Amino acid sequence: MLAGKLKNCLYLLLTLLFLAGTVTGCQPAYPEISLKPPEDIDTVTAPTPQYRPDVPAAFGPEVPFIHMAIAQVGSPITAQRRYRNLPAYLPDEFEQPVELVFRSTYAEINQMITQNLIDIALIGSLSYVVLSESGDMELLVVPQIKGQTQRHSYIIVPAESDVYRLEELQNEKFIFTDPISFTGKFYVLYRLDRMGETPATFFSDSIYSYSQDSSIIAVAENWVKAAAVDSLVYDNLTEENPELQEKIRVIESSPPVGNPPVVINSKIQPELRQKIKDAFLFMHQGEEGQKTLAELGVERFVPGQEQDYDFIRDIINE
């Protein structure tokens, strides 16, 4: 069994999503629920929930923060746990305090980047391709996980499902992760487009989980017929919870694309840029850095390769 708290939280999240997204002959008497911020709230200037950066004693109040944004691919709980040590490790390397900025969607992080409010960011592959075209962000490093710097989009179904191909999911309910996630949506859009379909014409209904973990659990518990998820999150979650491997089956895997990269604001001065890059590249060589990497689930950071994202570029160009 999954840890009780995690499963209960995910169950509540998916229940709320289904109440918002269910399309039936009898509309339930529940208000529409959205995980996106209300339109009248400026998500850029809104504070990160339950987070207040501490200025290390070694820095004076006049020293500016380096703002590092984290685009969550797992659950918010997992993201907070994995990245909590970065603000303690990085300031000594950067010689400036670091503030972590979390948001619930890729779009919010991208908005902050385009408005020049972020210095460094860990973002999705699709977001990187789009932002690099605009010149707002440049590739810095990528995480190496189990010797690999690439991953896939998995289309998954419950193990007992009689579905073995995407084409067999017509008129079924599908769960996406985020509207601008390559692994969590964009690859499926590409496949459907080649079939002459869209989510609206092909699926009976489609909803967003805004968490790869939630999508995986939804399929494992047979709450939906299928989902698109990140292979990195899928592999990690099924390793931590072996019983999931008996509940889920992968029916399709995308061509490989680069891991979610660490990108840097193109306006950062070259000297600081090199300090930041070195801090990531040599993190695995020190004891504290190794502890931080272990929490991140990363072996080390390595220089990014532009060609690893060419498949996404090809889809966009096509």
VOBA-1610 file (N, C-alpha, C; in pm, whole numbers, padded with zeros to 5 digits, always signed):
BEGIN
Met+00084-00121+00000Met+00000+00000+00000Met+00086+00125+00000Leu+00037+00231-00065Leu+00108+00358-00060Leu+00099+00414+00079Ala+00192+00500+00113Ala+00185+00568+00242Ala+00050+00636+00254Gly-00014+00619+00372Gly-00152+00664+00390Gly-00173+00810+00360Lys-00087+00895+00409Lys-00106+01040+00391Lys-00098+01079+00245Leu+00002+01023+00173Leu+00018+01057+00031Leu-00104+01014-00047Lys-00150+00891-00022Lys-00263+00841-00098Lys-00390+00920-00068Asn-00410+00955+00060Asn-00529+01032+00097Asn-00528+01169+00032Cys-00409+01235+00031Cys-00399+01367-00031Cys-00427+01359-00180Leu-00371+01258-00247Leu-00392+01242-00390Leu-00537+01209-00420Tyr-00598+01126-00332Tyr-00738+01090-00353Tyr-00826+01214-00347Leu-00799+01301-00248Leu-00877+01424-00235Leu-00857+01513-00356Leu-00731+01527-00400Leu-00701+01611-00516Leu-00774+01562-00639Leu-00766+01431-00665Leu-00830+01378-00786Leu-00981+01384-00776Thr-01035+01366-00655Thr-01180+01377-00636Thr-01228+01516-00674Leu-01155+01618-00626Leu-01192+01756-00659Leu-01183+01781-00809Leu-01079+01726-00871Leu-01063+01745-01015Leu-01177+01680-01092Phe-01217+01560-01050Phe-01323+01490-01122Phe-01457+01561-01105Leu-01481+01616-00985Leu-01603+01691-00965Leu-01609+01810-01058Ala-01493+01869-01083Ala-01487+01985-01172Ala-01497+01945-01317Gly-01443+01826-01353Gly-01430+01793-01494Gly-01529+01691-01546Thr-01611+01632-01460Thr-01700+01526-01505Thr-01807+01581-01599Val-01828+01511-01708Val-01933+01548-01802Val-02032+01433-01807Thr-02150+01452-01749Thr-02250+01347-01748Thr-02383+01405-01787Gly-02482+01318-01796Gly-02616+01365-01829Gly-02678+01446-01718Cys-02634+01423-01595Cys-02687+01497-01480Cys-02573+01576-01418Gln-02575+01707-01434Gln-02467+01791-01383Gln-02472+01796-01231Pro-02366+01758-01158Pro-02368+01762-01013Pro-02375+01906-00961Ala-02430+01920-00841Ala-02448+02053-00782Ala-02323+02096-00706Tyr-02210+02096-00776Tyr-02085+02139-00716Tyr-02030+02256-00796Pro-01965+02351-00730Pro-01904+02460-00806Pro-01786+02410-00886Glu-01755+02477-00995Glu-01639+02440-01075Glu-01513+02467-00995Ile-01423+02371-00996Ile-01299+02382-00919Ile-01182+02386-01014Ser-01092+02479-00994Ser-00974+02492-01077Ser-00852+02507-00989Leu-00744+02440-01029Leu-00619+02454-00956Leu-00540+02576-01003Lys-00585+02642-01108Lys-00519+02763-01155Lys-00559+02881-01066Pro-00471+02980-01049Pro-00506+03096-00967Pro-00620+03174-01031Pro-00702+03242-00950Pro-00810+03326-01005Pro-00753+03430-01101Glu-00833+03467-01200Glu-00785+03560-01302Glu-00753+03698-01246Asp-00816+03734-01133Asp-00794+03868-01079Asp-00675+03875-00984Ile-00600+03766-00973Ile-00481+03765-00887Ile-00356+03767-00974Asp-00267+03857-00946Asp-00141+03866-01018Asp-00047+03758-00963Thr-00033+03649-01035Thr+00046+03537-00985Thr+00194+03569-00979Val+00235+03673-01052Val+00376+03708-01053Val+00418+03771-00920Thr+00334+03860-00869Thr+00371+03930-00747Thr+00317+03862-00621Ala+00229+03764-00638Ala+00178+03694-00521Ala+00291+03615-00455Pro+00297+03615-00322Pro+00406+03543-00254Pro+00391+03393-00271Thr+00503+03324-00269Thr+00500+03178-00272Thr+00434+03128-00144Pro+00331+03045-00152Pro+00259+03002-00031Pro+00353+02936+00071Gln+00339+02976+00196Gln+00410+02915+00308Gln+00561+02919+00289Tyr+00610+03022+00225Tyr+00755+03031+00205Tyr+00802+03173+00228Arg+00900+03189+00315Arg+00964+03317+00339Arg+01114+03295+00342Pro+01188+03354+00250Pro+01332+03330+00247Pro+01402+03393+00366Asp+01501+03324+00418Asp+01584+03375+00525Asp+01716+03423+00465Val+01758+03542+00504Val+01886+03594+00458Val+01995+03538+00548Pro+02089+03459+00495Pro+02196+03406+00577Pro+02272+03518+00647Ala+02320+03490+00769Ala+02387+03592+00849Ala+02509+03650+00778Ala+02570+03571+00690Ala+02691+03617+00621Ala+02662+03729+00521Phe+02536+03749+00486Phe+02501+03850+00388Phe+02431+03967+00455Gly+02461+04085+00411Gly+02394+04202+00461Gly+02260+04221+00394Pro+02172+04305+00450Pro+02038+04324+00393Pro+02039+04387+00255Glu+02153+04450+00218Glu+02159+04515+00088Glu+02193+04418-00025Val+02235+04296+00008Val+02273+04198-00095Val+02145+04143-00160Pro+02132+04154-00292Pro+02010+04108-00359Pro+02002+03955-00365Phe+01879+03906-00362Phe+01857+03763-00378Phe+01878+03721-00524Ile+01923+03599-00541Ile+01912+03532-00669Ile+01783+03452-00664His+01692+03478-00756His+01561+03412-00755His+01566+03288-00845Met+01540+03175-00785Met+01542+03048-00858Met+01402+02987-00856Ala+01344+02968-00973Ala+01210+02914-00985Ala+01215+02764-01009Ile+01122+02693-00949Ile+01110+02549-00965Ile+00975+02518-01026Ala+00974+02463-01147Ala+00850+02416-01208Ala+00826+02273-01160Gln+00720+02254-01084Gln+00695+02125-01021Gln+00649+02022-01122Val+00715+01906-01124Val+00669+01796-01207Val+00605+01687-01122Gly+00641+01684-00994Gly+00578+01591-00902Gly+00475+01664-00819Ser+00441+01608-00706Ser+00345+01672-00617Ser+00411+01789-00545Pro+00334+01888-00498Pro+00392+01999-00422Pro+00469+01952-00300Ile+00419+01848-00234Ile+00487+01795-00115Ile+00625+01742-00153Thr+00632+01668-00263Thr+00759+01613-00308Thr+00856+01724-00347Ala+00806+01826-00417Ala+00893+01936-00461Ala+00953+02010-00342Gln+00870+02042-00243Gln+00920+02113-00126Gln+01026+02031-00054Arg+01003+01900-00044Arg+01100+01813+00026Arg+01230+01803-00051Arg+01224+01791-00181Arg+01345+01767-00259Arg+01433+01891-00272Tyr+01372+02008-00279Tyr+01450+02128-00308Tyr+01479+02214-00185Arg+01443+02165-00068Arg+01454+02249+00052Arg+01597+02286+00087Asn+01697+02204+00048Asn+01835+02231+00086Asn+01909+02320-00013Leu+01851+02345-00130Leu+01921+02427-00229Leu+01952+02568-00177Pro+01856+02635-00110Pro+01888+02771-00061Pro+02000+02772+00042Ala+02027+02658+00108Ala+02136+02651+00205Ala+02269+02621+00137Tyr+02265+02541+00029Tyr+02389+02501-00039Tyr+02440+02609-00136Leu+02351+02665-00216Leu+02393+02751-00326Leu+02450+02888-00285Pro+02402+02954-00178Pro+02454+03087-00148Pro+02605+03094-00131Asp+02666+02994-00070Asp+02812+02995-00054Asp+02882+02993-00189Glu+02820+02927-00286Glu+02880+02916-00419Glu+02857+03044-00500Phe+02737+03102-00486Phe+02703+03221-00564Phe+02753+03349-00499Glu+02779+03342-00368Glu+02812+03460-00287Glu+02694+03557-00283Gln+02574+03504-00295Gln+02450+03579-00281Gln+02344+03487-00225Pro+02248+03539-00146Pro+02141+03454-00096Pro+02048+03410-00209Val+01985+03295-00191Val+01899+03238-00294Val+01757+03224-00241Glu+01661+03268-00321Glu+01519+03248-00288Glu+01459+03150-00388Leu+01399+03043-00336Leu+01328+02949-00421Leu+01186+02998-00441Val+01139+02991-00565Val+01004+03033-00600Val+00931+02913-00658Phe+00824+02870-00591Phe+00743+02759-00640Phe+00611+02813-00695Arg+00564+02755-00803Arg+00432+02783-00855Arg+00369+02649-00896Ser+00237+02650-00909Ser+00166+02525-00933Ser+00157+02487-01080Thr+00187+02580-01171Thr+00178+02550-01314Thr+00302+02599-01387Tyr+00332+02537-01501Tyr+00443+02581-01584Tyr+00419+02723-01636Ala+00294+02756-01666Ala+00263+02886-01724Ala+00301+03000-01630Glu+00280+02980-01501Glu+00314+03084-01404Glu+00464+03109-01400Ile+00541+02999-01401Ile+00687+03013-01402Ile+00732+03082-01529Asn+00676+03043-01643Asn+00713+03104-01770Asn+00681+03253-01772Gln+00568+03289-01712Gln+00530+03430-01706Gln+00632+03510-01626Met+00676+03455-01515Met+00775+03524-01432Met+00908+03539-01506Ile+00944+03437-01584Ile+01067+03444-01662Ile+01059+03554-01767Thr+00949+03558-01841Thr+00937+03657-01948Thr+00929+03798-01893Gln+00887+03813-01767Gln+00882+03945-01705Gln+01010+03977-01630Asn+01113+03893-01652Asn+01247+03921-01600Asn+01251+03922-01446Leu+01169+03837-01383Leu+01165+03829-01237Leu+01239+03707-01183Ile+01294+03627-01273Ile+01362+03504-01234Ile+01504+03505-01291Asp+01600+03463-01208Asp+01740+03456-01253Asp+01777+03316-01304Ile+01733+03215-01231Ile+01759+03076-01268Ile+01628+03000-01256Ala+01612+02895-01335Ala+01488+02817-01325Ala+01512+02674-01367Leu+01444+02584-01300Leu+01434+02444-01344Leu+01297+02432-01409Ile+01295+02416-01540Ile+01168+02421-01614Ile+01152+02298-01701Gly+01032+02284-01757Gly+01005+02173-01847Gly+01074+02190-01981Ser+01090+02080-02051Ser+01160+02081-02179Ser+01089+02166-02284Leu+00956+02155-02289Leu+00880+02234-02385Leu+00891+02382-02353Ser+00883+02417-02226Ser+00899+02557-02185Ser+01035+02609-02227Tyr+01138+02526-02210Tyr+01273+02570-02248Tyr+01281+02601-02397Val+01228+02513-02480Val+01234+02533-02624Val+01166+02664-02663Val+01049+02690-02606Val+00974+02811-02638Val+01048+02935-02589Leu+01097+02930-02463Leu+01164+03047-02405Leu+01299+03074-02469Ser+01368+02968-02513Ser+01497+02989-02579Ser+01479+03058-02714Glu+01367+03030-02780Glu+01339+03095-02909Glu+01318+03245-02889Ser+01261+03283-02774Ser+01235+03425-02748Ser+01359+03495-02694Gly+01460+03419-02655Gly+01583+03478-02603Gly+01579+03514-02456Asp+01470+03473-02385Asp+01458+03509-02243Asp+01549+03425-02155Met+01570+03300-02191Met+01649+03209-02108Met+01746+03129-02194Glu+01859+03091-02134Glu+01959+03011-02203Glu+01985+02883-02123Leu+02019+02777-02194Leu+02047+02648-02132Leu+02174+02656-02050Leu+02166+02611-01924Leu+02281+02612-01835Leu+02334+02471-01812Val+02258+02389-01742Val+02297+02250-01715Val+02171+02165-01715Val+02190+02033-01719Val+02078+01941-01706Val+02112+01835-01602Pro+02013+01782-01533Pro+02039+01676-01436Pro+02065+01542-01504Gln+02162+01471-01453Gln+02189+01335-01499Gln+02130+01239-01396Ile+02042+01152-01441Ile+01972+01060-01352Ile+01992+00918-01403Lys+02053+00835-01320Lys+02083+00697-01358Lys+02160+00692-01489Gly+02254+00784-01502Gly+02341+00786-01619Gly+02278+00845-01743Gln+02153+00892-01733Gln+02082+00942-01851Gln+02052+01091-01838Thr+02058+01161-01951Thr+02019+01302-01954Thr+01894+01322-02039Gln+01827+01212-02073Gln+01704+01218-02151Gln+01596+01135-02085Arg+01471+01167-02118Arg+01361+01086-02068Arg+01251+01083-02172His+01134+01023-02138His+01028+01000-02235His+00894+01044-02177Ser+00798+01061-02265Ser+00658+01069-02225Ser+00601+00929-02232Tyr+00542+00883-02122Tyr+00476+00753-02118Tyr+00325+00773-02125Ile+00259+00694-02205Ile+00113+00684-02200Ile+00083+00557-02122Ile+00013+00571-02010Ile-00008+00458-01919Ile-00157+00429-01904Val-00187+00302-01876Val-00324+00256-01851Val-00322+00162-01732Pro-00437+00134-01671Pro-00441+00033-01565Pro-00395-00103-01619Ala-00332-00181-01534Ala-00275-00309-01579Ala-00380-00402-01637Glu-00502-00398-01581Glu-00607-00490-01629Glu-00680-00438-01751Ser-00643-00319-01800Ser-00710-00261-01916Ser-00687-00347-02040Asp-00786-00346-02129Asp-00773-00418-02256Asp-00721-00327-02366Val-00670-00208-02328Val-00616-00112-02423Val-00465-00133-02437Tyr-00418-00137-02562Tyr-00275-00156-02587Tyr-00218-00051-02683Arg-00304+00038-02734Arg-00259+00142-02825Arg-00337+00269-02796Leu-00275+00385-02823Leu-00343+00511-02804Leu-00472+00515-02884Glu-00471+00459-03003Glu-00589+00462-03090Glu-00710+00396-03024Glu-00689+00309-02928Glu-00798+00236-02863Glu-00859+00315-02747Leu-00809+00435-02722Leu-00860+00517-02611Leu-00969+00615-02655Gln-01019+00598-02776Gln-01124+00688-02824Gln-01246+00680-02733Asn-01304+00797-02704Asn-01423+00810-02619Asn-01399+00767-02474Glu-01273+00770-02432Glu-01241+00741-02292Glu-01195+00870-02223Lys-01194+00869-02089Lys-01147+00985-02013Lys-00996+00978-01999Phe-00928+01090-02025Phe-00781+01096-02023Phe-00738+01206-01928Ile-00626+01184-01859Ile-00576+01285-01768Ile-00440+01336-01815Phe-00432+01469-01833Phe-00307+01536-01866Phe-00246+01592-01738Thr-00117+01628-01745Thr-00051+01683-01628Thr-00060+01835-01626Asp-00013+01899-01731Asp-00009+02046-01737Asp-00028+02085-01884Pro-00096+02196-01910Pro-00123+02234-02050Pro+00002+02254-02134Ile+00118+02289-02073Ile+00238+02309-02154Ile+00351+02217-02108Ser+00314+02094-02075Ser+00413+01991-02042Ser+00432+01901-02163Phe+00557+01880-02204Phe+00581+01788-02316Phe+00540+01647-02278Thr+00591+01596-02166Thr+00562+01459-02128Thr+00418+01441-02083Gly+00361+01546-02023Gly+00227+01535-01967Gly+00114+01575-02059Lys+00146+01629-02179Lys+00040+01660-02274Lys+00088+01671-02418Phe+00194+01749-02442Phe+00230+01788-02578Phe+00253+01668-02670Tyr+00315+01562-02616Tyr+00339+01445-02700Tyr+00207+01383-02745Val+00109+01377-02655Val-00021+01321-02692Val-00089+01408-02796Leu-00077+01541-02782Leu-00133+01630-02884Leu-00072+01601-03021Tyr+00059+01582-03022Tyr+00129+01550-03147Tyr+00076+01420-03207Arg+00060+01317-03125Arg+00011+01188-03175Arg-00132+01200-03227Leu-00215+01272-03152Leu-00354+01289-03196Leu-00360+01369-03326Asp-00276+01469-03340Asp-00275+01550-03461Asp-00243+01465-03583Arg-00151+01372-03567Arg-00115+01284-03678Arg-00229+01188-03712Met-00322+01171-03618Met-00440+01089-03640Met-00558+01172-03690Gly-00537+01305-03704Gly-00645+01393-03746Gly-00743+01422-03635Glu-00697+01413-03510Glu-00785+01431-03395Glu-00730+01538-03301Thr-00813+01577-03207Thr-00775+01664-03095Thr-00830+01598-02969Pro-00786+01642-02851Pro-00845+01585-02729Pro-00996+01600-02725Ala-01048+01712-02774Ala-01192+01735-02770Ala-01269+01640-02860Thr-01209+01603-02976Thr-01279+01514-03069Thr-01254+01367-03040Phe-01144+01337-02972Phe-01106+01197-02954Phe-01149+01141-02818Phe-01119+01213-02710Phe-01152+01164-02576Phe-01293+01206-02538Ser-01355+01127-02451Ser-01486+01166-02398Ser-01472+01285-02305Asp-01358+01293-02238Asp-01330+01403-02147Asp-01181+01400-02116Ser-01125+01517-02088Ser-00985+01523-02045Ser-00973+01629-01937Ile-00890+01600-01836Ile-00873+01690-01724Ile-00724+01703-01694Tyr-00691+01797-01605Tyr-00552+01820-01566Tyr-00532+01787-01419Ser-00423+01721-01389Ser-00390+01691-01249Ser-00293+01793-01191Tyr-00212+01857-01276Tyr-00105+01948-01235Tyr-00005+01881-01142Ser+00005+01750-01152Ser+00102+01673-01074Ser+00119+01538-01139Gln+00242+01506-01176Gln+00269+01376-01238Gln+00231+01262-01143Asp+00263+01279-01014Asp+00230+01177-00916Asp+00080+01148-00916Ser+00000+01254-00917Ser-00144+01238-00912Ser-00196+01164-01035Ser-00140+01194-01151Ser-00182+01125-01273Ser-00153+00975-01264Ile-00036+00943-01212Ile+00003+00802-01200Ile-00089+00728-01103Ile-00117+00790-00989Ile-00206+00727-00891Ile-00346+00713-00947Ala-00392+00812-01024Ala-00526+00805-01083Ala-00541+00684-01173Val-00437+00653-01251Val-00441+00535-01337Val-00429+00408-01254Ala-00339+00408-01157Ala-00319+00289-01074Ala-00447+00249-01002Glu-00525+00349-00958Glu-00650+00322-00886Glu-00769+00310-00981Asn-00742+00315-01112Asn-00846+00296-01213Asn-00952+00406-01209Trp-00910+00528-01172Trp-01001+00642-01172Trp-01016+00701-01311Val-00917+00680-01396Val-00924+00721-01536Val-00871+00608-01621Lys-00899+00615-01751Lys-00858+00508-01842Lys-00712+00519-01884Ala-00654+00641-01880Ala-00517+00657-01927Ala-00465+00794-01886Ala-00333+00808-01894Ala-00268+00936-01863Ala-00137+00945-01938Ala-00088+01067-01953Ala+00046+01092-02008Ala+00133+01143-01894Val+00248+01078-01873Val+00333+01114-01759Val+00479+01113-01799Asp+00559+01173-01713Asp+00705+01179-01732Asp+00767+01048-01688Ser+00853+00991-01771Ser+00915+00862-01737Ser+01002+00871-01613Leu+01064+00988-01588Leu+01147+01003-01469Leu+01063+00989-01342Val+00949+01058-01341Val+00861+01052-01224Val+00802+00913-01211Tyr+00760+00856-01324Tyr+00701+00722-01323Tyr+00800+00619-01267Asp+00923+00621-01317Asp+01022+00524-01272Asp+01053+00541-01124Asn+01064+00666-01080Asn+01095+00692-00939Asn+00981+00647-00849Leu+00858+00680-00887Leu+00743+00646-00803Leu+00720+00496-00797Thr+00738+00426-00908Thr+00717+00282-00906Thr+00830+00208-00834Glu+00948+00268-00831Glu+01057+00208-00752Glu+01031+00224-00603Glu+00982+00343-00564Glu+00953+00366-00423Glu+00830+00288-00377Asn+00740+00258-00470Asn+00616+00186-00438Asn+00600+00071-00538Pro+00670-00042-00514Pro+00671-00153-00612Pro+00533-00205-00647Glu+00434-00189-00557Glu+00301-00242-00587Glu+00238-00170-00705Leu+00286-00049-00736Leu+00232+00024-00851Leu+00264-00046-00982Gln+00377-00115-00986Gln+00419-00181-01109Gln+00320-00289-01150Glu+00243-00341-01054Glu+00143-00444-01085Glu+00009-00383-01123Lys-00002-00250-01106Lys-00130-00184-01133Lys-00130-00103-01262Ile-00013-00081-01320Ile-00001+00009-01435Ile+00074-00058-01548Arg+00037-00022-01670Arg+00107-00073-01787Arg+00136+00045-01881Val+00258+00051-01935Val+00296+00154-02032Val+00262+00102-02171Ile+00179+00176-02244Ile+00139+00129-02377Ile+00214+00204-02488Glu+00277+00315-02454Glu+00353+00388-02556Glu+00456+00478-02489Ser+00571+00489-02554Ser+00678+00575-02506Ser+00722+00667-02619Ser+00739+00793-02590Ser+00782+00889-02692Ser+00929+00871-02723Pro+00977+00927-02833Pro+01121+00936-02854Pro+01185+01014-02739Pro+01313+00993-02712Pro+01377+01061-02598Pro+01390+01211-02621Val+01374+01285-02513Val+01399+01430-02514Val+01482+01463-02390Gly+01545+01579-02391Gly+01632+01618-02280Gly+01557+01629-02149Asn+01626+01598-02039Asn+01569+01615-01906Asn+01532+01761-01882Pro+01440+01787-01788Pro+01407+01927-01756Pro+01533+02005-01722Pro+01567+02108-01796Pro+01695+02176-01778Pro+01693+02285-01672Val+01810+02318-01624Val+01829+02440-01546Val+01868+02548-01646Val+01790+02655-01650Val+01816+02763-01745Val+01849+02891-01668Ile+01911+02986-01737Ile+01954+03109-01672Ile+01908+03228-01754Asn+01871+03333-01686Asn+01829+03456-01751Asn+01941+03506-01843Ser+01908+03535-01965Ser+02009+03575-02063Ser+02073+03710-02029Lys+02013+03783-01935Lys+02068+03914-01897Lys+02168+03905-01781Ile+02186+03786-01726Ile+02282+03769-01616Ile+02424+03797-01665Gln+02502+03869-01586Gln+02639+03902-01623Gln+02724+03775-01637Pro+02818+03773-01734Pro+02898+03652-01760Pro+02970+03598-01637Glu+03022+03685-01551Glu+03096+03638-01434Glu+03004+03562-01338Leu+02887+03617-01311Leu+02792+03548-01223Leu+02739+03423-01290Arg+02716+03429-01420Arg+02670+03312-01493Arg+02767+03195-01475Gln+02898+03222-01485Gln+02997+03116-01471Gln+02999+03061-01328Lys+02982+03147-01228Lys+02976+03101-01090Lys+02858+03006-01069Ile+02745+03045-01125Ile+02625+02962-01110Ile+02643+02828-01180Lys+02697+02833-01301Lys+02718+02709-01376Lys+02815+02616-01303Asp+02925+02671-01253Asp+03024+02590-01182Asp+02964+02528-01055Ala+02878+02605-00986Ala+02816+02554-00864Ala+02738+02426-00891Phe+02668+02423-01005Phe+02592+02304-01040Phe+02683+02192-01092Leu+02778+02227-01178Leu+02863+02125-01240Leu+02950+02052-01138Phe+02993+02121-01031Phe+03084+02062-00933Phe+03013+02024-00803Met+02883+02026-00804Met+02807+01996-00683Met+02836+01855-00632His+02857+01761-00721His+02877+01622-00682His+03014+01596-00619Gln+03103+01694-00621Gln+03238+01672-00572Gln+03254+01699-00422Gly+03156+01759-00359Gly+03164+01788-00217Gly+03059+01713-00138Glu+03083+01697-00009Glu+02991+01620+00075Glu+02853+01684+00083Glu+02849+01817+00106Glu+02721+01886+00114Glu+02648+01882-00019Gly+02724+01898-00126Gly+02663+01892-00258Gly+02604+01755-00287Gln+02673+01650-00245Gln+02622+01514-00264Gln+02492+01491-00188Lys+02483+01548-00068Lys+02359+01535+00010Lys+02244+01606-00061Thr+02274+01724-00114Thr+02172+01799-00186Thr+02126+01724-00310Leu+02221+01668-00384Leu+02187+01591-00504Leu+02104+01468-00469Ala+02138+01404-00358Ala+02064+01284-00316Ala+01918+01319-00290Glu+01893+01434-00228Glu+01755+01475-00204Glu+01683+01507-00334Leu+01759+01561-00430Leu+01699+01592-00560Leu+01673+01467-00643Gly+01736+01355-00607Gly+01727+01235-00688Gly+01809+01245-00815Val+01920+01321-00807Val+02006+01347-00923Val+02147+01298-00893Glu+02213+01237-00991Glu+02352+01195-00974Glu+02446+01315-00977Arg+02427+01398-01078Arg+02511+01515-01097Arg+02447+01602-01204Phe+02495+01724-01217Phe+02453+01811-01327Phe+02564+01814-01431Val+02524+01815-01558Val+02619+01815-01669Val+02579+01923-01768Pro+02673+01968-01855Pro+02636+02067-01957Pro+02523+02017-02045Gly+02430+02105-02078Gly+02317+02066-02162Gly+02354+02057-02309Gln+02284+01971-02382Gln+02306+01954-02525Gln+02180+01997-02600Glu+02193+02098-02684Glu+02078+02151-02755Glu+02006+02045-02839Gln+02082+01951-02895Gln+02021+01851-02982Gln+01924+01759-02908Asp+01936+01754-02774Asp+01845+01669-02698Asp+01701+01719-02703Tyr+01682+01843-02747Tyr+01549+01901-02752Tyr+01500+01920-02895Asp+01573+01861-02990Asp+01537+01879-03131Asp+01404+01814-03167Phe+01368+01703-03100Phe+01240+01638-03132Phe+01124+01733-03102Ile+01134+01807-02992Ile+01030+01903-02959Ile+01027+02015-03062Arg+01144+02064-03101Arg+01152+02169-03203Arg+01090+02120-03333Asp+01119+01996-03369Asp+01066+01941-03495Asp+00913+01939-03492Ile+00857+01900-03376Ile+00711+01896-03365Ile+00652+02036-03381Ile+00715+02133-03313Ile+00666+02271-03321Ile+00675+02321-03465Asn+00786+02296-03532Asn+00803+02341-03670Asn+00704+02272-03763Glu+00678+02144-03736Glu+00584+02070-03819Glu+00443+02121-03804
//
